[in-house]
Structures are given as structure tokens and as C-alpha cells.
Amino acid sequence: MNAPAMSASRSGASTDFAVIGGGLCGRLVAWRLAGKGRRVALYERGDAAGTQSAAWVAAAMLAPLAEAASAELLITRLGATSLDSWPHIIAELPEPVFFQRNGTLVVWHHSDRGEAPLFERRLRANAPAELLDGGLLTLSGVQINAAEPALGGRFTQGWLLPHEGQLDNRQVLAALAAGLAERGVQTHWNTPVDDCALPAAHVTIDCRGLGAKPALPTLRGIRGEVARVHAPGIGLVRPVRLLHPRYPLYVAPKQNDLYVIGATEVEGEDMSPVSVRSALELLSAAFSVHPGFGEARILELNSQCRPTLPDHRPALVWDGAQTLRVNGLYRHGYMIAPEVADEAVRFALALADGQIADADAFADWRDHARWNELFHLDHRNPRDSVAREPA
Ligand SMILES: Cc1cc2nc3c(=O)[nH]c(=O)nc-3n(C[C@H](O)[C@H](O)[C@H](O)COP(=O)(O)OP(=O)(O)OC[C@H]3O[C@@H](n4cnc5c(N)ncnc54)[C@H](O)[C@@H]3O)c2cc1C
């Protein structure tokens, strides 16, 4: 059961930073800030495992090139840089995390071969040249069998995107929780926070995902459904994406013969259990990749909503005072979180240290930021001259 909402006043701040929302972003931001020797408190409405977050349900594929099929250049660049950061983050965490950089295999059934040129065109249009260089290898049926013996003869054409990765989402959440404890972050699990009763801190970083809707009215949820199955004996060694005109899905092998099969994309903030149609589509897709999935055991069918802004981009929104909102990570949270969180941490530190006191300083900061397209000033809060000026 959830504890009552926080009611501490913002005056008499006892910590430097209050991070609200302990899903993926909140944990990373709090852990990074604590690593810089700052006093940090984190407030999460759910438990320490992270079961209330989109991050708990995600497949955690780190596939900037494959995602270029639907994502723009900013996202693929954030993803490519973040992919290089994950091993360093994981090496610093006090618990092990399954991380793999063994590529993505993209395949299609003969009847869906018309999808392949469309997919390739979108990748070439949306991905930076350095990702495409040696990153998109055409495979014959024989080469598919060599790369992924489990698929033995089932597909006659495909692509290998050799530089892509994936990790275990729940291990990351657990390891970050342990990392927060190790770095002395004051963690308040099972503690929802309302906008009208923010905890005392010099700077607040709002990482509530979809829970930030009251503060970010254009935020919306895009429902995603996944299945987790146990399938010993199949032995896929990397995520496999299946091109399909109606339900492009993936099968991501984790440790111990666990597979995450995902994910649907449905407009709306429906958090109800997985529908029969979605379960059929997910499980049929896996079965069509490998009939061995017919004997798999269904461990979970899960649904969650991806926090999404109208332009499908992540955003760092400053309210012109003490609060930075980090949101809109949509379907790319794991893929881009290291860079987004680092940018948020740099800004939060500058805010706390008094370097960003007005709109001019904000504009200057944004102009010089590594990912300047992420930054926005919230004009709905004209508390002072800062928020009145366009940025
Ligand atoms: C089905 C599915 C599959 C996905 N697959 C992938 C993938 O393969 N690769 C990838 O990169 N990304 C994937 N994602 C996307 C990824 O999960 C999200 O982008 C990411 O979790 C967003 O991180 P976040 O911290 O902003 O939000 P969340 O992870 O949702 O965390 C927000 C946290 O805030 C807490 N909170 C909310 N309101 C309050 C409040 N009032 N007070 C205190 N706490 C509050 C919530 O409990 C939650 O823990 C997937 C998502 C889904 C749903």
C-alpha cells in the first residue's frame, strides 16, 4: 500500500536535490548526483524493485540503428552515445547486470518481403552515417544460420546490425537501487509526491514519467504490452526483430532461457492487463520465429505506458525556478537514458550552483549544451522575469 503524499515544505531545504520518481531516469539522475558528492533524496511512489515504472516492463533493447526505422536522427545519436556509456555505468554499480553487445538480427517471412526495402530506406534516412558504416550487414539464409544457428533454415534473407545491444532491465533497476544506498541517497520508496507538496530541496528533478502529467499537460501514454517466457533449448544469442506490416515484434533473449517478446504500440493510457489479441500476436510472432516457443512457459504478460511528448522526443524542461523535468523518453528510455540523465545532472548542478538565474543564462546554457535540442523553458509558469522571456 502507498504511503500518504509528501507534505514537506520547500523552505528549510535539507537536501541539495530532490528527485521525484525512481524509475529509470530518476535512479540514474540521483545516483549520478550522489556520485558528485551531493546530498540527494529520491521519492518513488512504488517499491524499490521499480514495479510501478515503465522501466520494469521494458525489453531494454539498446538498438539505435534498428530504432531508426521510426526514430529521428536526434534519438539515434543519443542512443549511439548512450550505448557506449552503459558498460561504464554497469561497471560502477554494486550488483551485476546482464549487458550484451552482440547485435540485432532483423528477419522477415517471405510473404512480408515488401517490408524490407521500406525498413532499409528509413534506416538510411534517420541514422547517422557512422552507425550505418559497417552497422548494417545483408545476410543470406546461410549467413543467418551461421550467425544464429537456432534459426536453422527458417529465413532466407536478413540483416545483422552487429553493434547493437541489450541489457536486463530489472537487474539495472535493482543494481541502481543498491548503488543509491551505497552512495548515501536518502530513498523514500512507496512515497508518492504531489506537485502542491514538494519535499524540501534546493533543486527538484521531476522524473515521474507519465506521473508528471499534471505538470506537463501535453505528455501522453502509449501503451505497450510484452510477454516474458521461459524457453529452454532454443538458444537465440541476440534480439531478433521480425518485420511485419501490422505487428513488427521482437524476441529478446535474456539470461537463463528467459525471453522478452514485445511490444505492442497502442495510443492511450490504458494500464489494464494484456488483451487476448495482443497476447496472440506476441506469442504467434515468437512461434513463427522458432516453433520451439510453442513449448515455452508464459511467466508474465505485462502492460505499461511509455511517457511520450507530442514530438516523440525526450525533453529537459526548466520551470524558470527550482525544478527541472526530465521526460518524454517514449520507447527509447534504456537506449538514451545515460545521455539524457547526464545532461539533466549537468543542468541541475549549474542550477544549484547559481549559474542559471534568468532566461539569458538559460539560453546561453542551452546554446552550449551537448544536446541543446533537449532543453525547454516552461512558459506556463510566469513566476518572474525568467519565465516571461521567450527562449
Ligand atoms: C512495453 C515497453 C517496452 C519497452 N521497451 C524498451 C526497449 O526495448 N528499449 C528502450 O530503450 N526502452 C524501452 N521502453 C521504454 C522505457 O521503459 C521508458 O522510456 C523508460 O522507462 C522511461 O523512464 P522514466 O524514468 O522517464 O519513466 P518510468 O520508468 O516510468 O519511471 C517513472 C517513475 O516515476 C514514479 N512516479 C510516478 N508518479 C509519481 C509520483 N507522483 N510520486 C513519486 N513517484 C512517481 C513511477 O512509479 C515510476 O517508477 C519500453 C517501454 C514499454 C512500456
The ligand as an SDF file (V2000), in Angstrom:
LIG
                    3D

 53 58  0  0  0  0  0  0  0  0999 V2000
    6.3420   -2.3880  -23.2480 C   0  0  0  0  0  0  0  0  0  0  0  0
    7.5420   -1.4660  -23.2250 C   0  0  0  0  0  0  0  0  0  0  0  0
    8.7140   -1.8620  -23.8420 C   0  0  0  0  0  0  0  0  0  0  0  0
    9.8230   -1.0040  -23.8450 C   0  0  0  0  0  0  0  0  0  0  0  0
   10.9760   -1.4400  -24.4220 N   0  0  0  0  0  0  0  0  0  0  0  0
   12.0570   -0.6240  -24.4470 C   0  0  0  0  0  0  0  0  0  0  0  0
   13.2680   -1.0550  -25.0550 C   0  0  0  0  0  0  0  0  0  0  0  0
   13.3810   -2.1910  -25.5480 O   0  0  0  0  0  0  0  0  0  0  0  0
   14.3270   -0.1840  -25.0720 N   0  0  0  0  0  0  0  0  0  0  0  0
   14.2370    1.0590  -24.5240 C   0  0  0  0  0  0  0  0  0  0  0  0
   15.2070    1.8080  -24.5990 O   0  0  0  0  0  0  0  0  0  0  0  0
   13.1090    1.4810  -23.9080 N   0  0  0  0  0  0  0  0  0  0  0  0
   12.0170    0.6720  -23.8670 C   0  0  0  0  0  0  0  0  0  0  0  0
   10.8610    1.1000  -23.2640 N   0  0  0  0  0  0  0  0  0  0  0  0
   10.7670    2.4940  -22.7970 C   0  0  0  0  0  0  0  0  0  0  0  0
   11.2720    2.7250  -21.3830 C   0  0  0  0  0  0  0  0  0  0  0  0
   10.7450    1.7820  -20.4970 O   0  0  0  0  0  0  0  0  0  0  0  0
   10.8600    4.1330  -20.9330 C   0  0  0  0  0  0  0  0  0  0  0  0
   11.2640    5.0770  -21.9030 O   0  0  0  0  0  0  0  0  0  0  0  0
   11.5060    4.4990  -19.6040 C   0  0  0  0  0  0  0  0  0  0  0  0
   11.1080    3.5800  -18.6060 O   0  0  0  0  0  0  0  0  0  0  0  0
   11.1310    5.9110  -19.1760 C   0  0  0  0  0  0  0  0  0  0  0  0
   11.8150    6.1950  -17.9810 O   0  0  0  0  0  0  0  0  0  0  0  0
   11.2490    7.2090  -16.9030 P   0  0  0  0  0  0  0  0  0  0  0  0
   12.1340    7.1230  -15.7220 O   0  0  0  0  0  0  0  0  0  0  0  0
   11.0130    8.5240  -17.5580 O   0  0  0  0  0  0  0  0  0  0  0  0
    9.7860    6.6420  -16.5590 O   0  0  0  0  0  0  0  0  0  0  0  0
    9.4420    5.3570  -15.6920 P   0  0  0  0  0  0  0  0  0  0  0  0
   10.4230    4.2780  -15.9390 O   0  0  0  0  0  0  0  0  0  0  0  0
    8.0080    5.0470  -15.9240 O   0  0  0  0  0  0  0  0  0  0  0  0
    9.6290    5.8630  -14.1900 O   0  0  0  0  0  0  0  0  0  0  0  0
    8.7890    6.8420  -13.6380 C   0  0  0  0  0  0  0  0  0  0  0  0
    8.6950    6.5830  -12.1420 C   0  0  0  0  0  0  0  0  0  0  0  0
    8.0160    7.6580  -11.5010 O   0  0  0  0  0  0  0  0  0  0  0  0
    7.2050    7.1240  -10.4780 C   0  0  0  0  0  0  0  0  0  0  0  0
    6.1430    8.0920  -10.1740 N   0  0  0  0  0  0  0  0  0  0  0  0
    5.1030    8.4700  -10.9660 C   0  0  0  0  0  0  0  0  0  0  0  0
    4.3350    9.3740  -10.3200 N   0  0  0  0  0  0  0  0  0  0  0  0
    4.9130    9.5890   -9.1040 C   0  0  0  0  0  0  0  0  0  0  0  0
    4.5990   10.4280   -8.0030 C   0  0  0  0  0  0  0  0  0  0  0  0
    3.5240   11.2340   -8.0130 N   0  0  0  0  0  0  0  0  0  0  0  0
    5.4170   10.3930   -6.9280 N   0  0  0  0  0  0  0  0  0  0  0  0
    6.5200    9.5760   -6.8990 C   0  0  0  0  0  0  0  0  0  0  0  0
    6.8520    8.7480   -7.9110 N   0  0  0  0  0  0  0  0  0  0  0  0
    6.0580    8.7730   -9.0070 C   0  0  0  0  0  0  0  0  0  0  0  0
    6.6800    5.8330  -11.0840 C   0  0  0  0  0  0  0  0  0  0  0  0
    6.2270    4.9500  -10.0720 O   0  0  0  0  0  0  0  0  0  0  0  0
    7.8950    5.3180  -11.8270 C   0  0  0  0  0  0  0  0  0  0  0  0
    8.6740    4.4610  -11.0160 O   0  0  0  0  0  0  0  0  0  0  0  0
    9.7370    0.2680  -23.2200 C   0  0  0  0  0  0  0  0  0  0  0  0
    8.5840    0.6290  -22.5560 C   0  0  0  0  0  0  0  0  0  0  0  0
    7.4830   -0.2190  -22.5540 C   0  0  0  0  0  0  0  0  0  0  0  0
    6.2320    0.1890  -21.8180 C   0  0  0  0  0  0  0  0  0  0  0  0
  1  2  1  0
  2  3  1  0
  2 52  2  0
  3  4  2  0
  4  5  1  0
  4 50  1  0
  5  6  2  0
  6  7  1  0
  6 13  1  0
  7  8  2  0
  7  9  1  0
  9 10  1  0
 10 11  2  0
 10 12  1  0
 12 13  2  0
 13 14  1  0
 14 15  1  0
 14 50  1  0
 15 16  1  0
 16 17  1  0
 16 18  1  0
 18 19  1  0
 18 20  1  0
 20 21  1  0
 20 22  1  0
 22 23  1  0
 23 24  1  0
 24 25  2  0
 24 26  1  0
 24 27  1  0
 27 28  1  0
 28 29  2  0
 28 30  1  0
 28 31  1  0
 31 32  1  0
 32 33  1  0
 33 34  1  0
 33 48  1  0
 34 35  1  0
 35 36  1  0
 35 46  1  0
 36 37  1  0
 36 45  1  0
 37 38  2  0
 38 39  1  0
 39 40  1  0
 39 45  2  0
 40 41  1  0
 40 42  2  0
 42 43  1  0
 43 44  2  0
 44 45  1  0
 46 47  1  0
 46 48  1  0
 48 49  1  0
 50 51  2  0
 51 52  1  0
 52 53  1  0
M  END
$$$$
